[in-house]
């Protein structure tokens, strides 16, 4: 029987030790690693398709467990999330982001078992673990509910249906439509931020912060990918860490040591450095 592959993501070593010990008493689950930060956990997820994360709300590295859940929401086949927290203050947000459970630490083994039962129920069957882990009566109930309905189609309806299928499978007819908005997953909601509202984008490890005039969003986009996407919309990579919307730039200031700085529009003035090797390209772009 396959077991749930589990990662413990928490900065407190004693909590990880205690949790590992309690999980050893629970059938059907195997701890395959520990992490103290979101970046460490995401790196481990690239190497091993974990089924479940036991996730602390506060982590090392500047990205919280809640922010990590936002990142995972943008991935396909993400692990099931079970939060570990000292209080209930973030419970609503955790469930809003799709967590299957929110445990107040310290927790009992029995409470852990119930959390794992919930996790098993939401695991997709294609991972090859759910059917083997569910109790037989519960599995039988689910199978009984999975019925196929056979609906008769008239000749005209059948023709329309087949034509729709042909169009769906004909890739030549597909016409990608680009909407000038950046999808950002935030607190369980999918925000569509217009390109024109973005002031600049800042690289952060393998992720990025998207800055508007009044807000800052952590995203799973890499700056290199955003540069390719936004270049034709008048965004310019002024530095290895910064991609700026040239429509928002109001001034290019000369600084000591042959350095340059961009200043942006808005009530809050933002200054961004321009690397020496990029200033020539920027001047050419602005016909200077």
Rosetta blueprint (number, residue, H / E / L):
1 X L
2 X L
3 X L
4 X E
5 X E
6 X E
7 X E
8 X E
9 X E
10 X L
11 X L
12 X L
13 X H
14 X H
15 X H
16 X H
17 X H
18 X H
19 X H
20 X H
21 X H
22 X H
23 X H
24 X L
25 X L
26 X L
27 X L
28 X L
29 X E
30 X E
31 X E
32 X E
33 X E
34 X E
35 X E
36 X L
37 X E
38 X H
39 X H
40 X H
41 X H
42 X H
43 X H
44 X H
45 X H
46 X H
47 X H
48 X L
49 X L
50 X L
51 X L
52 X E
53 X E
54 X E
55 X E
56 X E
57 X L
58 X L
59 X L
60 X E
61 X L
62 X L
63 X L
64 X L
65 X H
66 X H
67 X H
68 X H
69 X H
70 X H
71 X H
72 X H
73 X L
74 X L
75 X L
76 X L
77 X L
78 X L
79 X L
80 X E
81 X E
82 X E
83 X E
84 X E
85 X E
86 X L
87 X L
88 X L
89 X L
90 X L
91 X H
92 X H
93 X H
94 X H
95 X H
96 X H
97 X L
98 X L
99 X L
100 X L
101 X E
102 X E
103 X E
104 X E
105 X L
106 X L
107 X L
108 X L
109 X H
110 X H
111 X H
112 X H
113 X H
114 X H
115 X H
116 X H
117 X H
118 X H
119 X H
120 X H
121 X H
122 X H
123 X L
124 X L
125 X H
126 X H
127 X H
128 X L
129 X L
130 X H
131 X H
132 X H
133 X H
134 X L
135 X L
136 X H
137 X H
138 X H
139 X H
140 X H
141 X H
142 X H
143 X H
144 X H
145 X H
146 X L
147 X L
148 X L
149 X L
150 X L
151 X L
152 X L
153 X L
154 X L
155 X H
156 X H
157 X H
158 X H
159 X H
160 X H
161 X H
162 X H
163 X H
164 X H
165 X H
166 X H
167 X H
168 X H
169 X H
170 X L
171 X H
172 X H
173 X H
174 X L
175 X L
176 X L
177 X L
178 X L
179 X L
180 X L
181 X E
182 X E
183 X E
184 X E
185 X E
186 X E
187 X L
188 X L
189 X E
190 X E
191 X E
192 X E
193 X E
194 X E
195 X H
196 X H
197 X H
198 X E
199 X E
200 X E
201 X E
202 X E
203 X E
204 X E
205 X L
206 X L
207 X E
208 X E
209 X E
210 X E
211 X E
212 X E
213 X L
214 X L
215 X L
216 X E
217 X E
218 X E
219 X E
220 X L
221 X L
222 X L
223 X H
224 X H
225 X H
226 X H
227 X H
228 X H
229 X H
230 X H
231 X H
232 X H
233 X H
234 X L
235 X E
236 X E
237 X E
238 X E
239 X E
240 X L
241 X L
242 X E
243 X E
244 X E
245 X E
246 X H
247 X H
248 X H
249 X E
250 X E
251 X E
252 X E
253 X E
254 X E
255 X E
256 X L
257 X L
258 X L
259 X E
260 X E
261 X E
262 X E
263 X E
264 X E
265 X L
266 X L
267 X L
268 X L
269 X L
270 X L
271 X E
272 X E
273 X E
274 X E
275 X L
276 X H
277 X H
278 X H
279 X H
280 X H
281 X H
282 X H
283 X H
284 X H
285 X H
286 X L
287 X L
288 X L
